[in-house]
């Protein structure tokens, strides 16, 4: 049986970095598990939200940054609304993704990171999600260009997918929001 030696793995700088980036006090979490109980994507995670909080507050940063969980998190804020200590867990997850990208930890979660980047680019460029563009770009980026080819015509014919992105009022404002965020994050 493997036993983790927390004193050897503990990284105080990681705890400070996450708290500074997120504005949350990780040590306030007392592991009630409400965040995990309400999480709609916990089934797909390698660590549940409360486990990520525990690893983060104990300074086991490398394990957290290598996990798929931070990339799978849908940022739906269910965890945040359920937290009895009012910890913005979704913000912690967002901060962990930022830190992981900054430190180059996205390689193990290449497909999830690619999806995240393409999704955000669609919002930035079109003001809303352009599903067909997301699917095509993701499949090309991950080296499987024909993966969903049989579904495309059916979904286009039934109106489930639009061939072209729809127009959004004030899409320039959305681009400005992204530019501001990129400046705040240091151009990542």
Backbone as ProteinMPNN parsed JSONL, in Angstrom:
{"seq_chain_A": "XXXXXXXXXXXXXXXXXXXXXXXXXXXXXXXXXXXXXXXXXXXXXXXXXXXXXXXXXXXXXXXXXXXXXXXXXXXXXXXXXXXXXXXXXXXXXXXXXXXXXXXXXXXXXXXXXXXXXXXXXXXXXXXXXXXXXXXXXXXXXXXXXXXXXXXXXXXXXXXXXXXXXXXXXXXXXXXXXXXXXXXXXXXX", "coords_chain_A": {"N_chain_A": [[0.848, -1.184, 0.0], [0.563, 2.194, -0.86], [1.568, 5.121, 0.771], [0.911, 8.48, 1.205], [3.21, 10.967, 1.984], [2.581, 13.751, 3.435], [4.09, 15.864, 4.486], [6.42, 15.921, 2.997], [5.462, 16.412, 0.454], [4.022, 18.766, 0.638], [3.452, 22.048, -0.414], [3.79, 25.156, 0.369], [3.894, 27.517, -1.093], [2.316, 26.946, -3.292], [-0.245, 26.804, -2.139], [-0.551, 29.486, -1.325], [-0.41, 30.705, -3.854], [-2.723, 29.72, -5.159], [-4.703, 30.715, -3.446], [-4.274, 33.465, -3.731], [-4.719, 33.826, -6.501], [-7.385, 32.965, -6.748], [-8.749, 34.301, -4.749], [-9.878, 33.074, -2.603], [-10.172, 31.386, 0.577], [-8.643, 28.577, 1.143], [-8.317, 26.927, 3.368], [-10.637, 27.171, 4.784], [-12.382, 25.238, 3.989], [-14.071, 22.45, 5.159], [-14.471, 19.893, 4.333], [-17.123, 18.831, 3.844], [-18.38, 17.741, 1.673], [-20.529, 18.556, 0.112], [-20.151, 19.941, -2.254], [-19.218, 18.007, -4.034], [-21.362, 16.213, -3.983], [-23.322, 17.617, -5.367], [-22.228, 18.045, -7.857], [-22.494, 17.931, -11.346], [-20.739, 16.662, -13.084], [-19.032, 15.058, -11.683], [-18.807, 12.303, -11.848], [-17.092, 11.811, -13.966], [-14.632, 12.641, -13.222], [-11.198, 12.409, -12.093], [-10.437, 13.101, -9.548], [-12.663, 14.105, -7.047], [-14.537, 17.213, -6.545], [-14.34, 17.964, -3.754], [-12.091, 16.5, -3.042], [-10.138, 17.705, -4.626], [-10.156, 20.22, -3.429], [-9.201, 19.473, -0.897], [-6.607, 18.441, -1.514], [-5.529, 20.783, -2.568], [-5.616, 22.621, -0.402], [-3.873, 21.4, 1.292], [-1.56, 21.638, -0.003], [-0.685, 19.958, -2.072], [0.164, 20.418, -4.782], [1.216, 19.574, -7.346], [-0.105, 17.163, -7.883], [-2.735, 18.067, -8.066], [-2.575, 19.85, -10.265], [-1.932, 18.105, -12.307], [-4.2, 16.658, -12.581], [-7.221, 15.531, -14.253], [-9.564, 16.59, -13.485], [-9.701, 19.438, -13.057], [-9.939, 20.346, -15.616], [-12.207, 19.142, -16.536], [-14.249, 20.207, -15.039], [-17.233, 22.006, -15.252], [-17.737, 24.602, -14.599], [-20.21, 25.378, -13.56], [-21.094, 26.357, -11.201], [-22.577, 25.039, -9.233], [-21.341, 23.76, -7.09], [-20.33, 25.95, -5.71], [-22.653, 27.329, -4.9], [-23.693, 25.498, -3.138], [-21.886, 25.33, -1.065], [-21.366, 25.468, 2.387], [-19.586, 27.151, 3.621], [-19.303, 29.27, 2.009], [-17.342, 29.252, -0.006], [-16.003, 29.992, -3.099], [-15.883, 27.658, -5.094], [-15.914, 27.057, -7.804], [-14.503, 29.214, -8.815], [-12.022, 28.659, -7.689], [-11.406, 26.339, -9.144], [-11.256, 27.462, -11.734], [-9.052, 29.106, -11.32], [-7.108, 27.181, -10.805], [-6.918, 26.02, -13.329], [-5.832, 28.166, -14.756], [-3.353, 28.453, -13.442], [-2.284, 25.926, -13.997], [-2.038, 26.043, -16.804], [-0.216, 28.141, -16.996], [2.009, 26.972, -15.815], [2.519, 24.927, -17.534], [1.148, 22.452, -17.412], [-0.753, 21.26, -19.051], [-0.373, 19.215, -20.838], [-0.965, 16.494, -20.168], [-3.673, 16.54, -20.223], [-4.449, 17.033, -22.819], [-6.553, 16.851, -24.799], [-8.758, 17.835, -23.375], [-7.855, 20.368, -22.696], [-7.542, 21.399, -25.272], [-10.203, 21.391, -26.162], [-11.293, 23.228, -24.328], [-9.885, 25.601, -25.035], [-10.673, 25.933, -27.763], [-13.456, 26.15, -27.459], [-13.645, 28.549, -25.941], [-12.481, 30.288, -27.803], [-14.442, 30.232, -29.805], [-16.57, 31.526, -28.513], [-15.365, 34.002, -28.095], [-14.894, 34.87, -30.76], [-17.413, 34.722, -32.056], [-19.333, 35.524, -30.269], [-21.075, 33.777, -29.15], [-21.651, 30.234, -28.756], [-20.605, 28.369, -31.52], [-21.534, 25.571, -32.67], [-20.962, 23.672, -34.78], [-18.521, 24.614, -35.755], [-16.999, 24.272, -33.443], [-17.011, 21.446, -33.146], [-15.791, 20.614, -35.588], [-13.262, 21.95, -35.474], [-12.237, 20.884, -33.067], [-12.106, 18.119, -33.628], [-10.261, 18.147, -35.752], [-8.016, 19.261, -34.45], [-7.434, 17.289, -32.579], [-6.664, 15.197, -34.117], [-8.541, 13.512, -35.359], [-10.278, 13.803, -37.762], [-12.586, 12.774, -39.057], [-14.265, 11.796, -37.159], [-16.941, 12.402, -36.202], [-18.331, 12.404, -38.55], [-20.498, 10.959, -39.665], [-22.645, 11.8, -38.165], [-22.96, 14.504, -38.676], [-24.417, 15.32, -41.196], [-27.055, 14.435, -40.554], [-27.646, 15.935, -38.27], [-27.431, 18.527, -39.24], [-29.482, 18.505, -41.182], [-31.731, 18.153, -39.563], [-31.79, 20.499, -38.229], [-30.45, 20.769, -35.856], [-27.834, 21.551, -35.794], [-26.248, 24.483, -36.94], [-25.177, 25.541, -40.137], [-23.682, 27.827, -40.587], [-22.289, 30.297, -38.35], [-24.458, 32.091, -36.13], [-25.424, 35.55, -35.987], [-24.572, 37.873, -33.424], [-25.635, 40.506, -31.383], [-23.581, 43.257, -30.539], [-21.086, 41.863, -30.5], [-18.526, 42.75, -30.488], [-18.162, 43.799, -27.963], [-17.928, 41.517, -26.43], [-15.522, 40.52, -27.38], [-13.855, 42.517, -26.366], [-14.059, 42.0, -23.63], [-12.753, 39.524, -23.473], [-10.194, 40.335, -24.307], [-9.488, 42.027, -22.194], [-9.423, 40.178, -20.081], [-7.337, 38.529, -20.982], [-5.21, 40.333, -20.822], [-5.149, 40.74, -18.044], [-4.451, 38.18, -17.218], [-1.93, 38.027, -18.112], [-1.47, 37.71, -20.828], [-1.88, 35.033, -21.618]], "CA_chain_A": [[0.0, 0.0, 0.0], [1.308, 3.452, -0.918], [1.135, 6.138, 1.721], [1.416, 9.808, 0.868], [3.841, 11.707, 3.069], [2.18, 15.124, 3.172], [5.119, 16.842, 4.849], [7.379, 16.008, 1.893], [4.781, 16.907, -0.742], [3.373, 20.052, 0.923], [4.056, 23.212, -1.05], [3.115, 26.353, 0.9], [3.798, 28.522, -2.162], [1.159, 26.576, -4.108], [-1.439, 27.23, -1.397], [-0.601, 30.951, -1.435], [-0.689, 31.053, -5.249], [-4.138, 29.437, -5.433], [-5.512, 31.664, -2.675], [-4.128, 34.787, -4.344], [-5.361, 33.79, -7.828], [-8.832, 32.76, -6.629], [-9.352, 35.16, -3.733], [-10.589, 32.203, -1.663], [-9.379, 30.825, 1.676], [-8.777, 27.131, 0.997], [-8.368, 26.252, 4.673], [-11.999, 27.242, 5.318], [-13.098, 24.023, 3.581], [-13.994, 21.404, 6.184], [-14.705, 18.609, 3.678], [-18.481, 18.323, 4.048], [-18.714, 16.951, 0.49], [-21.703, 19.053, -0.608], [-19.735, 20.325, -3.609], [-19.146, 16.781, -4.823], [-22.705, 15.64, -4.073], [-24.111, 18.345, -6.352], [-21.497, 18.241, -9.115], [-23.055, 17.122, -12.431], [-19.703, 15.954, -13.856], [-18.121, 14.372, -10.748], [-18.63, 10.91, -12.291], [-16.034, 11.73, -14.979], [-13.408, 13.226, -12.664], [-10.276, 11.514, -11.398], [-10.582, 13.538, -8.157], [-13.907, 14.856, -6.889], [-14.261, 18.59, -6.134], [-13.848, 18.084, -2.374], [-10.722, 15.976, -3.011], [-9.287, 18.771, -5.18], [-10.038, 21.228, -2.373], [-8.322, 18.931, 0.148], [-5.237, 18.427, -2.036], [-5.088, 22.174, -2.725], [-5.378, 23.272, 0.896], [-2.732, 20.756, 1.943], [-0.373, 21.989, -0.778], [-0.257, 18.886, -2.973], [-0.094, 21.117, -6.034], [1.516, 18.834, -8.571], [-1.191, 16.194, -8.081], [-3.901, 18.846, -8.496], [-2.35, 20.409, -11.598], [-1.888, 16.989, -13.259], [-5.499, 15.98, -12.618], [-8.171, 15.851, -15.323], [-10.718, 17.238, -12.858], [-9.758, 20.891, -13.248], [-10.324, 20.596, -17.009], [-13.556, 18.608, -16.738], [-15.173, 21.104, -14.338], [-18.063, 22.775, -16.183], [-17.905, 25.956, -14.045], [-21.653, 25.631, -13.46], [-21.27, 27.006, -9.898], [-23.387, 24.268, -8.289], [-20.505, 23.566, -5.895], [-20.23, 27.233, -5.012], [-23.93, 27.648, -4.25], [-23.951, 24.512, -2.076], [-20.847, 25.371, -0.029], [-21.811, 26.145, 3.608], [-18.567, 28.119, 4.03], [-19.31, 30.298, 0.962], [-16.127, 29.221, -0.815], [-16.301, 29.969, -4.532], [-15.102, 26.512, -5.57], [-15.775, 27.196, -9.259], [-13.406, 30.166, -9.02], [-10.793, 27.92, -7.378], [-11.146, 25.477, -10.312], [-10.789, 28.35, -12.809], [-7.694, 29.527, -10.957], [-6.221, 26.025, -10.986], [-6.675, 25.894, -14.782], [-4.909, 29.252, -15.124], [-2.037, 28.088, -12.909], [-1.815, 24.753, -14.756], [-1.591, 26.523, -18.126], [0.98, 28.953, -16.783], [3.121, 26.084, -15.459], [2.694, 23.923, -18.58], [0.593, 21.157, -17.015], [-1.892, 20.872, -19.877], [-0.019, 18.118, -21.741], [-1.677, 15.271, -19.817], [-5.087, 16.745, -20.511], [-4.376, 17.728, -24.103], [-7.853, 16.964, -25.448], [-9.611, 18.709, -22.573], [-7.321, 21.721, -22.855], [-7.861, 21.815, -26.642], [-11.631, 21.696, -26.172], [-11.46, 24.466, -23.566], [-9.364, 26.708, -25.838], [-11.53, 26.093, -28.948], [-14.741, 26.633, -26.959], [-13.503, 29.969, -25.607], [-12.254, 31.018, -29.056], [-15.742, 30.365, -30.477], [-17.305, 32.584, -27.806], [-14.664, 35.264, -28.366], [-15.032, 35.27, -32.162], [-18.79, 34.785, -32.54], [-20.231, 36.036, -29.244], [-21.789, 32.628, -28.599], [-21.079, 28.982, -29.237], [-20.867, 27.897, -32.881], [-21.329, 24.148, -32.417], [-20.31, 22.988, -35.895], [-17.125, 25.042, -35.73], [-16.372, 23.62, -32.292], [-16.816, 20.023, -33.466], [-14.793, 20.48, -36.657], [-11.948, 22.362, -34.963], [-11.773, 19.93, -32.058], [-11.728, 16.865, -34.288], [-9.009, 18.386, -36.485], [-6.94, 19.494, -33.478], [-7.116, 16.047, -31.875], [-6.232, 14.192, -35.082], [-9.62, 12.59, -35.738], [-11.146, 14.689, -38.541], [-13.835, 12.159, -39.522], [-14.875, 11.138, -36.002], [-18.389, 12.602, -36.131], [-18.782, 12.677, -39.923], [-21.809, 10.362, -39.949], [-23.678, 12.541, -37.438], [-23.089, 15.859, -39.198], [-25.544, 15.556, -42.11], [-28.334, 14.248, -39.849], [-27.869, 17.061, -37.362], [-27.671, 19.711, -40.071], [-30.802, 18.361, -41.801], [-32.783, 18.295, -38.554], [-31.711, 21.828, -37.643], [-29.753, 20.716, -34.558], [-26.594, 22.295, -36.008], [-26.301, 25.508, -37.981], [-24.012, 25.45, -41.011], [-22.913, 29.05, -40.351], [-22.573, 30.873, -37.025], [-25.453, 33.166, -36.146], [-24.932, 36.868, -35.57], [-24.9, 38.302, -32.068], [-25.481, 41.947, -31.2], [-22.473, 43.696, -29.677], [-20.036, 40.844, -30.354], [-17.293, 43.481, -30.199], [-18.07, 43.927, -26.503], [-17.441, 40.232, -25.917], [-14.084, 40.493, -27.692], [-13.188, 43.404, -25.406], [-14.002, 41.278, -22.353], [-11.671, 38.543, -23.599], [-8.915, 41.058, -24.35], [-9.217, 42.472, -20.826], [-9.041, 38.989, -19.308], [-6.003, 38.114, -21.433], [-4.248, 41.276, -20.234], [-5.066, 40.456, -16.608], [-3.769, 36.894, -17.048], [-0.561, 38.117, -18.615], [-1.38, 37.362, -22.246], [-1.954, 33.583, -21.869]], "C_chain_A": [[0.891, 1.243, 0.0], [0.704, 4.452, 0.054], [1.755, 7.459, 1.299], [2.009, 10.455, 2.107], [3.607, 13.188, 2.794], [3.272, 16.137, 3.484], [6.154, 16.991, 3.748], [6.754, 16.645, 0.656], [4.226, 18.32, -0.58], [4.158, 21.22, 0.33], [3.267, 24.449, -0.615], [2.933, 27.416, -0.182], [2.604, 28.232, -3.068], [-0.129, 27.041, -3.434], [-1.619, 28.741, -1.534], [-0.978, 31.381, -2.851], [-2.163, 30.843, -5.58], [-5.028, 30.426, -4.69], [-5.444, 33.066, -3.27], [-4.882, 34.849, -5.672], [-6.883, 33.739, -7.709], [-9.519, 33.735, -5.674], [-10.12, 34.376, -2.68], [-9.633, 31.669, -0.599], [-9.599, 29.316, 1.688], [-8.958, 26.425, 2.334], [-9.749, 26.338, 5.331], [-12.802, 25.984, 4.997], [-12.941, 22.952, 4.657], [-14.468, 20.048, 5.654], [-16.089, 18.011, 3.95], [-18.943, 17.468, 2.867], [-19.92, 17.434, -0.291], [-21.362, 19.446, -2.046], [-19.736, 19.104, -4.529], [-20.531, 16.182, -5.022], [-23.547, 16.329, -5.146], [-23.473, 18.467, -7.72], [-22.042, 17.342, -10.225], [-22.013, 16.348, -13.241], [-18.708, 15.212, -12.961], [-17.831, 12.942, -11.19], [-17.452, 10.75, -13.255], [-14.676, 12.197, -14.455], [-12.506, 12.162, -12.049], [-10.205, 11.852, -9.907], [-11.872, 14.334, -8.075], [-13.581, 16.285, -6.437], [-13.749, 18.712, -4.692], [-12.44, 17.505, -2.232], [-9.737, 17.005, -3.57], [-9.089, 19.866, -4.133], [-9.086, 20.745, -1.277], [-6.859, 18.936, -0.304], [-4.686, 19.845, -2.153], [-4.747, 22.804, -1.384], [-4.247, 22.62, 1.676], [-1.458, 20.925, 1.123], [0.16, 20.906, -1.688], [-0.517, 19.359, -4.406], [0.138, 20.317, -7.288], [0.408, 17.831, -8.9], [-2.438, 16.9, -8.618], [-3.732, 19.301, -9.941], [-2.256, 19.328, -12.673], [-3.253, 16.317, -13.434], [-6.331, 16.419, -13.825], [-9.32, 16.696, -14.778], [-10.81, 18.72, -13.167], [-10.168, 21.253, -14.67], [-11.74, 20.117, -17.296], [-14.608, 19.505, -16.095], [-15.905, 22.0, -15.339], [-18.273, 24.22, -15.739], [-19.376, 26.347, -13.949], [-22.029, 26.318, -12.145], [-22.195, 26.273, -8.928], [-22.627, 24.083, -6.984], [-20.462, 24.833, -5.047], [-21.518, 27.55, -4.263], [-24.236, 26.699, -3.1], [-22.993, 24.634, -0.894], [-21.327, 26.129, 1.217], [-20.808, 27.178, 4.13], [-18.418, 29.246, 3.001], [-17.985, 30.393, 0.21], [-16.554, 29.142, -2.275], [-15.416, 28.895, -5.17], [-14.914, 26.579, -7.082], [-14.641, 28.163, -9.59], [-12.058, 29.505, -8.713], [-10.418, 27.041, -8.569], [-10.634, 26.309, -11.491], [-9.343, 28.767, -12.559], [-6.697, 28.393, -11.142], [-5.918, 25.793, -12.464], [-5.673, 26.948, -15.25], [-3.493, 28.905, -14.675], [-1.453, 26.914, -13.691], [-1.3, 25.165, -16.129], [-0.285, 27.285, -18.002], [2.207, 28.073, -16.521], [3.317, 24.938, -16.451], [2.171, 22.54, -18.241], [-0.555, 20.679, -17.895], [-1.608, 19.674, -20.765], [-0.794, 16.84, -21.437], [-3.165, 15.361, -20.127], [-5.226, 17.463, -21.85], [-5.743, 17.903, -24.758], [-8.784, 17.905, -24.695], [-9.159, 20.153, -22.724], [-7.637, 22.263, -24.251], [-9.334, 22.203, -26.743], [-11.897, 23.034, -25.488], [-11.041, 25.678, -24.394], [-10.271, 26.985, -27.045], [-12.891, 26.659, -28.542], [-14.676, 28.131, -26.678], [-13.245, 30.819, -26.847], [-13.558, 31.226, -29.82], [-16.551, 31.493, -29.833], [-16.687, 33.943, -28.126], [-14.95, 35.76, -29.784], [-16.467, 35.483, -32.617], [-19.78, 35.331, -31.514], [-21.089, 34.969, -28.601], [-21.193, 31.369, -29.205], [-21.548, 28.669, -30.655], [-20.514, 26.412, -32.874], [-20.584, 23.429, -33.533], [-18.826, 23.347, -35.953], [-16.354, 24.397, -34.59], [-16.042, 22.162, -32.611], [-15.712, 19.849, -34.5], [-13.387, 20.83, -36.166], [-11.387, 21.368, -33.957], [-11.311, 18.628, -32.71], [-10.446, 17.016, -35.098], [-7.83, 18.509, -35.523], [-6.503, 18.206, -32.784], [-6.801, 14.893, -32.829], [-7.279, 13.16, -35.457], [-10.671, 13.34, -36.565], [-12.488, 14.086, -38.961], [-14.638, 11.514, -38.395], [-16.403, 11.238, -35.994], [-19.015, 12.832, -37.505], [-20.169, 12.108, -40.213], [-22.944, 11.113, -39.249], [-23.97, 13.903, -38.052], [-24.278, 16.089, -40.106], [-26.91, 15.423, -41.431], [-28.652, 15.456, -38.968], [-28.108, 18.362, -38.12], [-29.078, 19.672, -40.658], [-31.933, 18.57, -40.797], [-32.766, 19.662, -37.867], [-31.039, 21.869, -36.275], [-28.433, 21.475, -34.611], [-26.82, 23.32, -37.101], [-25.031, 25.411, -38.814], [-23.085, 26.646, -40.808], [-23.228, 29.588, -38.956], [-23.598, 31.99, -37.136], [-24.825, 34.449, -35.612], [-25.414, 37.18, -34.154], [-24.692, 39.806, -32.0], [-24.315, 42.207, -30.26], [-21.394, 42.636, -29.465], [-18.679, 41.495, -30.087], [-17.076, 43.663, -28.702], [-17.52, 42.642, -25.884], [-15.95, 40.096, -26.191], [-13.3, 41.362, -26.713], [-13.044, 42.731, -24.04], [-12.849, 40.274, -22.38], [-10.304, 39.215, -23.612], [-8.517, 41.543, -22.959], [-8.75, 41.306, -19.962], [-7.638, 38.537, -19.683], [-4.921, 39.04, -20.877], [-4.049, 40.991, -18.748], [-4.312, 39.161, -16.321], [-2.344, 36.922, -17.568], [-0.4, 37.644, -20.039], [-1.433, 35.891, -22.554], [-3.087, 33.238, -22.781]], "O_chain_A": [[1.851, 1.33, 0.765], [-0.515, 4.603, 0.141], [2.961, 7.552, 1.066], [1.375, 10.485, 3.162], [4.337, 13.807, 2.021], [3.369, 17.166, 2.814], [6.715, 18.073, 3.575], [7.434, 17.336, -0.103], [3.984, 19.001, -1.577], [5.362, 21.357, 0.546], [2.208, 24.746, -1.167], [1.933, 28.134, -0.186], [1.954, 29.156, -3.557], [-1.004, 27.609, -4.087], [-2.717, 29.215, -1.826], [-1.768, 32.308, -3.033], [-2.783, 31.696, -6.214], [-6.005, 30.922, -5.251], [-6.45, 33.774, -3.306], [-5.601, 35.813, -5.935], [-7.59, 34.391, -8.477], [-10.723, 33.968, -5.775], [-10.924, 34.948, -1.944], [-8.436, 31.52, -0.844], [-10.618, 28.834, 2.184], [-9.678, 25.431, 2.418], [-10.005, 25.656, 6.323], [-13.797, 25.698, 5.663], [-11.823, 22.588, 5.023], [-14.824, 19.162, 6.432], [-16.207, 16.823, 4.25], [-19.785, 16.584, 3.024], [-20.309, 16.794, -1.268], [-22.189, 19.301, -2.946], [-20.203, 19.173, -5.667], [-20.845, 15.696, -6.109], [-24.396, 15.69, -5.768], [-24.112, 18.948, -8.656], [-22.055, 16.12, -10.073], [-22.378, 15.461, -14.012], [-17.654, 14.784, -13.432], [-16.743, 12.422, -10.942], [-16.877, 9.666, -13.35], [-13.681, 12.148, -15.179], [-12.982, 11.144, -11.548], [-9.939, 10.97, -9.09], [-12.147, 15.157, -8.949], [-12.463, 16.545, -5.991], [-12.822, 19.48, -4.433], [-11.669, 17.967, -1.39], [-8.633, 17.159, -3.048], [-7.982, 20.379, -3.969], [-8.262, 21.515, -0.784], [-5.979, 19.382, 0.432], [-3.512, 20.083, -1.87], [-3.708, 23.449, -1.244], [-3.717, 23.214, 2.616], [-0.401, 20.421, 1.501], [1.338, 20.924, -2.046], [-1.314, 18.771, -5.136], [-0.672, 20.376, -8.214], [0.032, 17.674, -10.061], [-3.112, 16.39, -9.513], [-4.647, 19.152, -10.751], [-2.482, 19.619, -13.847], [-3.433, 15.5, -14.337], [-6.168, 17.523, -14.345], [-9.968, 17.429, -15.524], [-11.886, 19.215, -13.505], [-10.686, 22.344, -14.907], [-12.4, 20.631, -18.199], [-15.745, 19.555, -16.564], [-15.28, 22.666, -16.166], [-18.928, 24.987, -16.445], [-19.747, 27.489, -14.218], [-23.15, 26.804, -11.993], [-22.561, 26.834, -7.896], [-23.195, 24.228, -5.902], [-20.547, 24.78, -3.82], [-21.476, 27.991, -3.114], [-24.968, 27.064, -2.179], [-23.268, 24.089, 0.175], [-21.662, 27.31, 1.121], [-21.149, 27.991, 4.99], [-17.515, 30.075, 3.109], [-17.557, 31.484, -0.167], [-17.382, 28.306, -2.637], [-14.35, 29.186, -5.711], [-13.86, 26.197, -7.588], [-13.901, 27.945, -10.549], [-11.069, 29.763, -9.398], [-9.254, 26.996, -8.966], [-9.688, 25.909, -12.169], [-8.52, 28.778, -13.473], [-5.57, 28.617, -11.585], [-4.801, 25.417, -12.82], [-4.778, 26.656, -16.042], [-2.542, 29.049, -15.444], [-0.265, 26.908, -14.011], [-0.251, 24.696, -16.569], [0.635, 27.101, -18.799], [3.312, 28.397, -16.956], [4.173, 24.077, -16.245], [2.702, 21.546, -18.738], [-1.272, 19.758, -17.502], [-2.53, 19.157, -21.395], [-1.239, 16.163, -22.364], [-3.831, 14.337, -20.274], [-6.026, 18.388, -21.988], [-6.063, 18.996, -25.225], [-9.514, 18.684, -25.308], [-9.984, 21.056, -22.863], [-7.961, 23.441, -24.403], [-9.671, 23.225, -27.341], [-12.638, 23.869, -26.007], [-11.764, 26.673, -24.448], [-10.601, 28.139, -27.318], [-13.417, 27.55, -29.21], [-15.538, 28.892, -27.118], [-13.732, 31.946, -26.938], [-13.76, 32.282, -30.42], [-17.145, 32.315, -30.531], [-17.398, 34.912, -28.394], [-15.219, 36.944, -29.983], [-16.723, 36.331, -33.472], [-20.94, 35.575, -31.845], [-21.762, 35.232, -27.605], [-20.325, 31.443, -30.074], [-22.744, 28.702, -30.946], [-19.355, 26.037, -33.046], [-19.667, 22.654, -33.261], [-17.98, 22.481, -36.174], [-15.194, 24.019, -34.752], [-14.924, 21.705, -32.373], [-14.805, 19.038, -34.318], [-12.436, 20.09, -36.416], [-10.199, 21.047, -33.99], [-10.249, 18.102, -32.378], [-9.625, 16.099, -35.124], [-6.77, 17.927, -35.756], [-5.331, 18.052, -32.439], [-6.685, 13.745, -32.399], [-6.933, 12.041, -35.837], [-11.812, 13.497, -36.13], [-13.439, 14.83, -39.198], [-15.585, 10.77, -38.652], [-17.079, 10.23, -35.793], [-20.107, 13.392, -37.607], [-20.941, 12.728, -40.944], [-24.088, 11.061, -39.703], [-25.092, 14.403, -37.963], [-25.089, 16.972, -39.827], [-27.817, 16.21, -41.702], [-29.786, 15.931, -38.93], [-28.899, 19.201, -37.687], [-29.789, 20.676, -40.641], [-32.982, 19.109, -41.15], [-33.619, 19.952, -37.029], [-31.062, 22.903, -35.607], [-27.965, 21.985, -33.592], [-27.511, 23.046, -38.082], [-23.94, 25.222, -38.275], [-21.862, 26.508, -40.849], [-24.32, 29.358, -38.437], [-23.61, 32.743, -38.11], [-23.832, 34.424, -34.885], [-26.513, 36.799, -33.752], [-23.693, 40.324, -32.5], [-24.094, 41.464, -29.303], [-20.847, 42.522, -28.368], [-17.785, 40.862, -29.523], [-15.939, 43.679, -28.231], [-16.742, 42.684, -24.93], [-15.199, 39.615, -25.343], [-12.209, 40.989, -26.28], [-12.019, 42.882, -23.375], [-12.069, 40.185, -21.432], [-9.361, 38.719, -22.996], [-7.345, 41.478, -22.587], [-7.792, 41.436, -19.201], [-6.838, 38.2, -18.811], [-3.841, 38.582, -20.505], [-2.922, 40.999, -18.252], [-3.619, 39.051, -15.31], [-1.628, 35.926, -17.467], [0.686, 37.218, -20.431], [-1.064, 35.499, -23.662], [-3.292, 32.066, -23.096]]}, "name": "protein", "num_of_chains": 1, "seq": "XXXXXXXXXXXXXXXXXXXXXXXXXXXXXXXXXXXXXXXXXXXXXXXXXXXXXXXXXXXXXXXXXXXXXXXXXXXXXXXXXXXXXXXXXXXXXXXXXXXXXXXXXXXXXXXXXXXXXXXXXXXXXXXXXXXXXXXXXXXXXXXXXXXXXXXXXXXXXXXXXXXXXXXXXXXXXXXXXXXXXXXXXXXX"}
